[in-house]
């Protein structure tokens, strides 16, 4: 790897070196203020990705340095900065080591950036495992919490299974195509009579199983509610947004490289999308725990994203990336509110914990309500346009059945998204029962709220940008 290629990976190198430095110096000077240093490193990485144009289009035939890859590096770096800001007070009241926590979040963001930039199957595998290994630790970071340890163990077991499927699937695709690099993979998998080689088809099926585990697609989603419930709230926000969004960001160029061969996988994608929307909706309905409800609702959202992947044209890809951004903002905001309400002994999760909070903490309750309404697809919030774009793509792509299922899932979701909002604005309660927020948390929540509204009423600039950078 020469100097020009190193420049192409400058944001990820900055994140990795910054994480290492924070980890080393934090051992001598332990402080929660390292989290603010981590925020600065994330912002610097985002600026590098946004402002510096690499001289080479690809690094070592593993990672792209194009506009699409750098766009997602910026997104995940900003997400990392906001997650760390949310975590400053949280790590203090729960007495979590600040430097180790900061270092792990920076490593996770670095892995997400690598995954979104992958231009080969090997790069995809390395990026995926880079942040998954970090999340194993972050989920169980509260060592004294038995629910965190259980969640970490479940995520570890499911992650190991997914890794095995992913590695075996990539090996089969390599055996069929003779290459890890995406353009050569397409050429190598194609038979003379058209269609995909059988060995390659088995490989892709195994990769889809692994992806199903990683992003909580039904029927591979069963670990999700327990892990969401047991992980620390800011870590759950990172897990629910960046880890899943980065996988889909990597899948867009992956399926684009397949070209017409993707038709062999369409039936599997259709089933995964429909099953995720139906199973997630039915499972979310009876929930009375906000984290578990958001876990099952994430399964539904992953089904929506699969529709964009299934249709696969330029408009569908743009709708898919727009949906990732909208889902990331709303979900981060929802878990940000949970983080701000968390107490020394526990986090409020059951609906009973939120009764009447709308009167006592109207600003944070309003942000939580806006996030849930955006996830439900209520205009003028950004979630409405995101769902509209995906459903339109389904109809235009010739999948009316999926469009109908998506509309039904959106309508039914109103019930489980409105239920906690109604509880929030019921009778008043004692103001001392939940924690007051801090300035850093308010900043993050205000940015999420502004993003929901701004992209909801004026999505054109983002859509135009996506039209220019998509592969």
Buried (B, 14 or more C-beta within 10 A) or exposed (E): EEEEBEBBBBBBBBBBEBBEBBBEBBEEEEEBBBBBBBBEBBBBBBBBBBEBEBEBEBBBBBBBBBEBBBBBBBBBBBBBBBBBBBBBBBBEEBEBBBBBBBBBBBBBBBBBBBBBBBBBBBBBBBBBBBBBBBBBBBBBBBEEBEBBBBBBBBBBEBBEBBBEBBBBBBEBBBBBBEBBBBEBBBBBBBEEEEBBBEBBBBBBBBBBBBBBBBBBBBEBBBBBBBBBBBBBBBBBBBBBBBBBBBBBBBBBBBBBBBBEBBEBBBEBBBBBBBBBBBBBBBBBBEBBBBBBBBBBBBBBBBBBBBBBBBBBEEBBBBBBBBBBBBBBBBBBBBBBBBBBBBEEEEBBBBBEBBBBBBBBBEEBBBBBBBBBBBBBBBBEBBBBBBBBBBBBBBBBBEBEEBBBBBBEBBEBBEEBBBBBBEBBBBEEBEEEEBBEBBEBBBEBBEBBBEBBBBBBEEBEEBBEBBEEBBB
